[in-house]
Amino acid sequence: MFNRIISVIKFLFAKEKELYVFIHGITGFYPLHIEYYKLALVHRSMPVKTQDGRWANNERLEFLGDAILDAVVGAYLYRLYPTKHEGFLTRTRAKIVQRESLNRIGKLFKLESHVRASSHSSSHNSYISGNAVEALVGAIYLDRGYEACKNFIEKKIIADNLNLTELVKTEQNYKSRLIEWTQKYRVSIEFQLIDTMTDAEGNPVFKTAVLLGGIYAADGSGYSKKESHQGASKKSYERLKQDAIFREQVLSTATPLS
């Protein structure tokens, strides 16, 4: 199989050969179906036309990769920390799969230099590399199957590029912190998508509001729903700490102990 792939690569055009070598440098293996990886590097700002006439980008692969990351990282942490409670495992997984962590790893992989995106989107969307990591995971799953995908995540993403000891010590993401606060004080929390806009390049921008006990807390915007959730959660959490009157209003909605 390996020799056959090498023989194929020798006859490829320079640009495609470069992509094979680039993917091999990141994953340790050559693609069997290069089209998955090509699509993984297509940002929504510059979609490509498929053979059946559809316009496509990496968002579907990103969705798939996000789901696989959650499952693999969750199982990895479950095995690694056999005595830790569910809250610790949830917070640690969130730190690994959050956009900031994946974006840093994407930049280490130099993914952004290979992503097909408009210059405007590249300058405005700080998470292109992180999104491409998720899409790459989706591509590996479709190309090589679950085990290869699992090995890539555990070795190339976690073992080679994350210091779990330091990561565990860092502050958890604001959404997790806010959810934990509401669970502690038995207050309901709701994330409402209140608007979807587009920037100058036609990229969607999401605006999300946080309701605590049915009371509006704050809103945040971002190029993904996750990003808008984080921004709104950070503002809400900080408001709870700084605004005593607002905090008391929210606490007054708490579900009483039975």
SULLIN-V815338 format. One record per backbone hydrogen bond with DSSP energy under -0.5 kcal/mol. NH is the residue of the N-H (numbers start at 1). CO is the residue of the C=O. If there is no record, write none. Layout:
[[NH	CO] [NH	CO]]
This chain:
[[5	1] [6	2] [7	3] [8	4] [9	5] [10	6] [11	7] [11	8] [12	9] [17	13] [18	14] [19	15] [20	16] [21	17] [22	18] [23	19] [24	20] [25	21] [26	22] [27	23] [28	24] [36	33] [37	33] [38	34] [39	35] [40	36] [41	37] [41	38] [42	39] [43	41] [43	116] [46	43] [47	44] [48	56] [50	54] [53	50] [56	48] [58	42] [62	58] [63	59] [64	60] [65	61] [66	62] [67	63] [68	64] [69	65] [70	66] [71	67] [72	68] [73	69] [74	70] [75	71] [76	72] [77	73] [78	74] [79	75] [80	76] [81	77] [84	81] [89	85] [90	86] [91	87] [92	88] [93	89] [94	90] [95	91] [96	92] [97	93] [98	94] [102	98] [103	99] [104	100] [105	101] [106	102] [107	103] [108	104] [109	105] [111	106] [114	111] [115	111] [115	112] [116	41] [117	115] [122	118] [123	119] [124	120] [125	121] [126	124] [128	125] [131	127] [132	128] [133	129] [134	130] [135	131] [136	132] [137	133] [138	134] [139	135] [140	136] [141	137] [142	138] [143	139] [144	140] [145	140] [145	141] [149	145] [150	146] [151	147] [152	148] [153	149] [154	150] [155	151] [156	152] [157	152] [157	153] [158	153] [159	154] [160	155] [162	158] [164	162] [167	163] [168	164] [169	165] [170	166] [170	167] [177	173] [178	174] [179	175] [180	176] [181	177] [182	178] [183	179] [184	180] [185	181] [186	182] [186	183] [187	182] [190	211] [192	190] [192	209] [193	191] [194	192] [194	207] [195	207] [197	205] [199	203] [202	199] [205	197] [206	222] [207	195] [208	220] [209	192] [210	218] [211	190] [212	215] [213	188] [213	211] [215	212] [217	210] [218	210] [220	208] [222	206] [228	224] [229	225] [230	226] [231	227] [232	228] [233	229] [234	230] [235	231] [236	232] [237	233] [238	234] [239	235] [240	236] [241	237] [242	238] [243	239] [244	242] [247	243] [248	244] [249	245] [250	246] [251	247] [252	248] [253	250] [254	251] [255	186]]
